[in-house]
Amino acid sequence: MTDALDLKLRNDLEEIPRLAETIEEFFDGHDLPPTLAFNFNLALDELLTNVISYAFEPGTEHEIAVRVTLDGDRLVTAVIEDDGPAFDPFNDARPPVLEGGVDDRPIGGLGIHFVKSMMDDVRYERRGDHNHVFLIKRATG
């Protein structure tokens, strides 16, 4: 048995709180741990902020689809789909600099590093003219 949440977002940063609220409701409704909802919301916030901020020409309207599924084995998968230029955040983003003080490090890469560390698996696929970013984590507890 699989249960799913489908949400369509505009390419507007003001959509992220609506997504976060919807994710929390979905996770609560399926008796999933609050820390799992927090991890998914943090990862989705990071990835969507990057898509909205960098993937589209300013002033253009685009739709971003987010689908979250929970299968019978309590495996949670989130997929972000957008029609921006091909970009694999897990391989194309600048690698993070983890050494040194915060003020001494260049901007970029740290958010993707955190996303990878919070999930059991992440991957990217280009299907036709759409990016698909997958976040996968087993629900425990």
Stockholm file with secondary structure:
# STOCKHOLM 1.0

chainA/1-141         MTDALDLKLRNDLEEIPRLAETIEEFFDGHDLPPTLAFNFNLALDELLTNVISYAFEPGTEHEIAVRVTLDGDRLVTAVIEDDGPAFDPFNDARPPVLEGGVDDRPIGGLGIHFVKSMMDDVRYERRGDHNHVFLIKRATG
#=GR chainA/1-141 SS CCEEEEEEEESCGGGHHHHHHHHHHHHHHTTCCHHHHHHHHHHHHHHHHHHHHHSSCTTCCCEEEEEEEECTTCEEEEEEEECSSCCCTTTTSCCCCCSSCGGGSCSSSHHHHHHHHHSSEEEEEEETTEEEEEEEEECCC
#=GC SS_cons         CCEEEEEEEESCGGGHHHHHHHHHHHHHHTTCCHHHHHHHHHHHHHHHHHHHHHSSCTTCCCEEEEEEEECTTCEEEEEEEECSSCCCTTTTSCCCCCSSCGGGSCSSSHHHHHHHHHSSEEEEEEETTEEEEEEEEECCC
//
